[in-house]
Amino acid sequence: MNLHKITLILKREYLTRVKKKSFIIMTILGPLLMGSVIVVPYFISQVSDEKRIIAVLDESHLFTGKFKSDRFTDFIYVTGSLDSLRKENTQENISDILYIPATEDILGLTKGVVLYSDNQPSLAVVERIERTIENEITSAKYAAANIDEKVIASIRGTEVSINTRDMKNKKTNSGFTTGIGFIAGFLIYMFIFIYGAQVMRGVMEEKTSRIVEVIISSVKPFELMMGKIIGVALVGLTQFLLWIVLTAGIYTTVSATLFRGETTEKKVEQMIQSRAPTTPMFESDSIFVQKNDWAAEVTDAMATINFPLILGMFLFYFLGGYLLYSALFAA
């Protein structure tokens, strides 16, 4: 085995692929797409701060005061004709009309409620209205069966939350670490097949153009394959490391620009809360939301993660899996 020839082939494969426009474009777009996952939800949360005013026309008179207003939605109870309300809603700055038809049996409302809107309402608003109506229907069923709803709620409402800590008494989070493992495994899977397929395409191109016949006259097949496999592996590692550096740079720049003068903890909290369900779907959820501080949990979990170890294991398994599958692709 001639290391000099392997190095020459490796250098050619590396420089040829690194100079391609596709490599440069994907290297730039990768961090931008990753950064948008964090930044875009924040901007959406800022834009969506405008309140939706929902007029409730309750002809059944069973839901008076049941829909609670918050900082995202404002429920107002109105009377009159549905047709006149639909015509006059633009003058009253009403964004939606919730129509509840008259009925003698509350169970008949499972399909009869209609939400009129000029623009498509968000899924959260629709689900919140549905759950409020479902809760009232459930309460009516309990009352019809002479069952005390509070007793049932006290039985079912038992929640157990186990705090996990390491032997040094530092708080850990199994769900967070599992998520990191799943994402890292998916990235390894994706990178192996992307760059392994590049080895296969390179071999096919050389065989089609008959260049391989000229190359084989100078080097051994093992040296040729080893140079190609290692060269493409270095291309993948280069792109991956550039993504890490550029993503960190973009995140630092955007954070310094958007949250100038605020603490790091506040930045993380705002980013996470823009993506977490901070608004309860119905009244009983408010206790659950208060008990779960998403930003604090993620911040504590990140502090216990050994990122150098994870990065090292990621590179080890990536290289091991890549060398195996790229050899199969080349064969």
N, C-alpha and C positions, 0 to 999 in steps of 0.2 A: 504494500500500500504506500503510495507516494503522497505525502502530506502536502507537498508543494502544488501538485496538480489539483488536489481537492480544494486547496485554498484558492487557486485561480478560478475554478468553477464556482466555488462559493461566492467569491467577489463579483464575478460576472452576474450570477443570479440575483445577488443582493442589489447591486447598483442598477441593474436593468429594471427591476421592479420598483425600487424606491423612487426612481426618476419618472415613473409613469404618472400621467395626469390623474388617473383613477385613484392611485395611492394618495396623492397630495389632497385631492378633493375629499376623500373619505376621512383622512386624518384631520382635516379642518371641520368637516360636518359632524364627526363623532362627538367631540366635546360640546358643540353647539346644541346637538340634540339632547345630550345628557344634561346640559345646563338648563335647557328649556323645560325639562321635567320638574325642576325646582322653581324656576322663575315664572313660567307661564301660569301655574295655579295661583301664585301670589298676585299677579296682575289681574287675573280673572276675579279673585276674591275682592280686589279693590274696586273693580268696575261694577261687580254685582252687589255693591253695598246699597244700591237704590232700592227703596222699599216697594213691594208690590201691595197695592191696595185692592183687597178682594171684598166685593160686596156680597153678603150672604142673604139670599132671598129664601127664607125658610117658611114654606107654606104649611109644613107639618107642625111647626112650633115645638119640636122636640129637641132642637139643638141650640136654643137661645143661650148664649154665654158659654157654649162648649168649645168654640174655637178661640184659642188664645193668641193674641198678637205678640210679636217680638220685633227685634231690630231688622228682620228681613221681610216680614209680612205683617200687614195691618188688616184685620178683619173688621168690617163694619156691617151692622145688620140694617137691612132696608126693607121697605114694604112697597107694594104697588104691582104693576104688571111687568111680566118678564120682557115682553116685546118693547115696552117703553124704556126699560132699563138698558136693553141692548142698544137702543138708538141713542140714548143720552149718556152712555158711559164715558165717552170722550170728553164731554163737557165737565164731568165730575171728577176727572183724573182717576177714574177707576180702571185698573188694569185687567181685572177678572171679575166674573159674576158666577157665584156658586149657587146653583138652583137646586133646592131640595123640594120635591113635589109633596103635595098633601097626601097623607096616607093614614089609615086607621091602625095599621099594623106596622111597627117599626122594622120588622123583618122584610117588608116589601121594598125597603130602600137599598137593597144590595145591588140593584141594577138601575135604579131610577135617577140617581144623582148625576147632574151634568155640570161641568165647569166650562164656562164660556170665556174665551180669551182672545185678544187681538194678536198676540204673539204666543208661540208655544211655551207653556209653563214648564218650569224645571221639574225633573223627576222628584226632587226632594219635596216640593210644594204639593204635588199630586199625592205622594205617599203619606205626607203628613195629614192631609184631609181624609184620605182613605182610612188611616189608622184611628183618627178621631171618631169617625163614623163607626168603624168596627168596634171600638171600645164601648160606645153607647149601645150598639146592638147586643154586644156580649153582656153588658149590664142588664139590659132588658130581658135577656134569656135567663140570667140568674134570678131576677125578680120573679119571672113567670114560674120558675121551678122552686121558688121559696128557698133559695140558697143564698147565704150571706156571702157577698162578694169579698168582703174584707177578710173573712176567714180563709177563703180560697187563696187570696193574694198573700196572706201571711204564711200559708203553707208553701206555696210555690216560690215566694220571694226570697228564699234563703240563698245567699250567695257566699261562696267561700273563695277567698283570694289568698293563694300561697305565695309568700315572698321567698324568692330564691337568692341565696348568697353563696359566695365561695368560702373557702376555709380561712381567708383573710378578712372575712366579714364584709366584703364588698358586694353591693347589690348586682345581681345578674338578671338577664332576661332571655329565657329560652326561645321565645318566639322571634326575637330580634336576631339572635345568632343563627337560628334555623333559616331565617330569610336570607341572611348573608351567605350561608352555605348553598342555598338553592340558587341564588343569583350567580355566585362564583361557578357552580357546577354548570349552569346554563351557558355562561360565557366560555368555559372550557370546551363544552360540546360545540358551540357555534364556531369558535376559532379553529378547532381541530378540523372541522369539515370545510371551512372556508379556505384555509391555507393548505390543507391536504389536497383539496381539489385543484389548487393552483399547481401543485407538483404534478398531478396527473395531466392537467392541460399542457404544462410545459413539455412533458415527455411526448404527448400526442402531437404537439406542434413540431417538435424536432423530428419525429418519425415521419410526419406527413411531408415536411419540406426536405427530408433525407439528409438533414444536417447531422443527425446522430451517427450516420455512417462515417462521416469525416471525423467526428469527435472520437468515436470508438477506436479509430485507427491510431489515436494518440494516447488515450487513457483507457483504463480498465472499466468495465460496466459498474463495478462496485464503487470506484472512485467517482464516476459520473453521478451515480444516484446519491452517494453520500454528500457530495458537494451541493447538489440541487436541494436535497432535503434540509441540510443545515442552513443553506442560504435563504430558503423560504421561511424557515423557522426564525431566523434573525430578522427578516422583514416583519413577521408577525409580532415579535417582541418589541421591535422598534416602534411600530404603530401603536401597540398597547401602552408602552411607556410614554409616548407622546400624548396619547389620550389622557393619561393620568396627569401629566404636567399641565397640559392646556386646560383640562377641566378644573384643576385646582386654581389655575390663574384666572380663569373666567369667573369662577365662584367667588374668589377673593375680590376681584374688581367689582363685580355686580353687588356683592354684599356691602363693600365700602361706599358704593355710590347710592344704593337704595336706603341703607340704614346708617347713614353717617351720624356719628355721635351716640349710637346705641351700643349696648353691650353685646358680646357674642351670644350669651344665653338668650337675650331678647330676639336676636336674629333667628336663631334656630327655632324658638317658640313661634314666631310669626310665620316662618316657612311651613312648619308642621301643621299649625292650626289652620292655615289656608287650605290644607289637603285633608284635614281630619274633620269628622262630623261634630262640629262644635255646637250646632243648633239641635236641640232635642226634637225628635219627630212628634212626640206627644208629651203630655205633662209629666207622666211617670218616668220619662227618660231623663229628666233634669237631674235627678239624684245620681243616676249612673254617669252622666257627663261630668258632674262635679267631682265624683270619686276618681275619675280617670284624667289625670293631667298628662296629655299626650306628649307635650314638649318635654316635660320633666322626665318621663319614663324613657324616651328615646335618648335624651342627653345622658342619663345615668347609665343606660345600656351601652352607649358608644364609649363611655369612659372605661368600661371593663373589657372591651374587645382588644385583643392582641393583634393589631393590624400588621405589624412586621411579620409575625408568624403566618398570618393568613396569606399575605402577599407571597412569602417564600414558598408555602405549600401550593399556592395557586400556580406559581412558575414551575414547581417540580412536577405536578400532575399534568400541567399543560404540555411541558416538554416530553414527558413520558408518553402521554396519550398521542401527542402529535407524531413522535418518532415511529410509534407503532402503526398508526393509521396512514401516515404519509408513505411509509414503506409499502403498505398494501396498495395504496392508490398508485404508486409508481410502478409496482409489479403488474 
